[in-house]
Amino acid sequence: QVQLVESGGGLVQAGGSLRLSCVASGSAFSIYAMHWYRQAPGKQRELVATITSADIANYTDSVKGRFTISRDNPKKTVYLQMNSLKPEDTAVYYCNAYRDTWPLANYWGHGTQVTVSS
């Protein structure tokens, strides 16, 4: 069982920066692919960034060049550095841990609110 706790959200002006953190409990953190999703009001949850167990990162097009995902396995933490924030980045950001080896596993945090004012 893995529990995920996000932090670092808040209110920021357009053009500003925030760094989100997600701390995991439990074991075997390093074998999980870690993801950041976001959900804006009235919209579906969307995948923002992924970092694999091999440290390979991928991003949705709208955040490429502005967001950076990273992980610190000894600290069981994944980060999302968000720069040049835009009002359309406003959403609740969720951390997700996914293991694609047996036994399959998929865990979610409770989310952290990011609000970008114009």
N, C-alpha and C positions, 0 to 999 in steps of 0.2 A: 504494500500500500504506500502511495506517495501523496503527500499533501503539499500544495503549492500556495505560497503567500506572496502576492504582489505588493509593491510599494513604489512611491516616487511620482505618482500622478499629482495633478494640481491645475491651477489656473496660470496661464502664461500668455503674453501678448504674441501676436503674429511675428514671426522672425526669431522668436526665442527658442530655448532648448530645455529639454527635460531628459532625465535618465530614469528609466523604469528598471526595477529589480524584481526578480522572482526567486525566492529561496525555497528549495525543496527539502522535504524530510524523507526519511527512508533510505534504502540502499540502492546501489547500482545506478546512481544518477548518470554516470558517464555513458551508459549504453542507450540512454533515451535521446531521441530527437526532440528538440525543444522548439516551441513555436510561440509567437505572439500573434494573437488575433485581436480584432477590434470590432465593436458594434456601436454604430451611431443610432440615435433615436429613429425608429421607423424603418431601419435598414437591416439587412441580413448581416450576420457575423461574417467577417472576411479575414482571410489569412494575410498577415502583414509581413512576417519574416520568419524564416526557419534557419536553425543551425543543427546540423546532423551530429551524430556521435563522432564523426571524422572531422568535425569543425568546418564543414562546408556550409556556407551561408547563401540564402536566396531571399529575394525580396519581391513584393508586388511592385508593379511598375510605378505606381503613384508615389512611392517612398524611396525609390532608388536614388542614391546620391545624397539623401538627407538622413536616413536612418541607418544605424549599424547595430547588428545583433552580435553578441559575444557570450561566451560562457566561461565559468571558472569551476572546473570539476571538483577540486578539493573543497571549495566553499559551497558546492551544490547550488550554484547561483547562475542564472542567465540574465543578461542585461539587454535593454534596448535603448541605445542613445538616439535621441530624436533632436535633430537640428533643423533650423529654418522652418519651424512649425507654421502650419497654415490653419485657418479656421476649419477647413474640411477635414483636418486630422482630429477634430473633436469627437470623442467616443469613449466608451469604456473599453479598456485594454485588458485582455485576458492572457494568461500564461497557460500553455498546454504542454504536457509531457506525453510522448507516444513511444511505445516500444513495439517494433514490428517483428520481434523474435518471440518464440513461445516461452512463457505464456504472454500472449498479447496484452497490452495494457494501454489505457488512455486516461489521463487525469487532467482536471481543470482547476485553476484558481478561481477566486471569487471576483476578481477584476479590480481595476483601479481607474478612476475617472481622470481623463485628460480633457481640459477645456482650453481652447485657443481663441482668444478674443481678437477682433479685427481693429 
